[in-house]
């Protein structure tokens, strides 16, 4: 996992964890492109050419079991001055979720 040092900003931490778990909750209304936020998808719609109105919809990608709990734990730990580190050699999101370690050093998430 990465060792990115981040401020305790819940939306940034959430986006960062979503990236690690390949979770893209928003989708382009014109193609299969998926993104982390509505604004990211709307920015993508420029690629469809002039005159195309921005359109972002929910991707209907199922939320990985336990991902929101992990996000909440990361945010809570960060706000209390703890480190949250995901440690795993596996690329499986479910394994990464299970390998969560929390300690009392720096504000590092993932």
N, C-alpha and C positions, 0 to 999 in steps of 0.2 A: 504494500500500500504506500501511498505517498505520505510525505511528512509536511504537508502544507500547513503553515501557521496562519490562523485566521482570527479576526475579531469576532466577538460574540454577537453576531448579527444573524438572527434566525433564518431569514430568507437566503442569505449566502450559504449558511451551513446546510440548509435543506437542499439547495441547488447542487452543492458540492457532493453531498451523499447520493442524490439522485443520479449524478454523473457516474459515480463509482458503481452503482447498481444498474446502470443502463435503463433507468426508468424515465420515460418521456410522456408526461401526462397530456400534452397538447399536440394536435395534428393539423396540418394544412387542409383547408377545405377543398383544395383542387388536386392534390396528389397525396402520396403516402409519406411525405416528410413529417417527422415527429420532432418536437422540441421540448425543452424544459419549462418554457413560459410562453404565454400568449404573445408577448412582444417579440420573442425570438421567432415564432412561427409567422407573425405578421411581417417581420423584416424579411423573411424568406420569400414571401409572396411576390416581392419585387422581381424575382427570377421568372415569374410567369408572364412578364411583359407589361407595357403601359396599358392603362385602362382597366386593369384587373383590381377589383376591390379586395382589400385585405380580408382574409377569412380564416379564423382559427376555431377549431372545435376540439372537444375532448377526444383523446386518442382511444379511449376504451381499453387501454392496456391495463391488465390487471395489476393491482398494487402487490408488490412482493410481500408476502406474509412477514409481519414484524418490522417492516421498513419504517413505518411511522413511529413505532415504539423506539426504534433505534435513533431516529431523528430527534425525538423528544428527549431521550436520554443524553444525546450529544449536546443539545442546546442547554438542558438543565445542568449538566456537568460543567460546561463551559462557563455558565453564569456563576457557578459556585467556585470557580478557579481551579477546576480539575482538568486533567488531560483526558481526552478520549482518543484512543488509538485502535484502529482496526488492523488486526494482524492475521495474515493468512497467506499461504502459498497457493491456495486454490483460486480459480477464477469463478467458482460457484458463489453467487450472491448469498445462498442459504448458509454456506460454510462461513463466508465472511461475516454474516450477521451473528453467527454463533461464536465467533472468535473475538468478541469485543472485550477490551481491557480498559479499566479506568484507574487512574492514579492521581496523585496530588501535585503534579509539577506544572508544566506550562499549558497555555491555552492552545492546544493543537488538536485539530479534528482530522481524523483519518491520516 
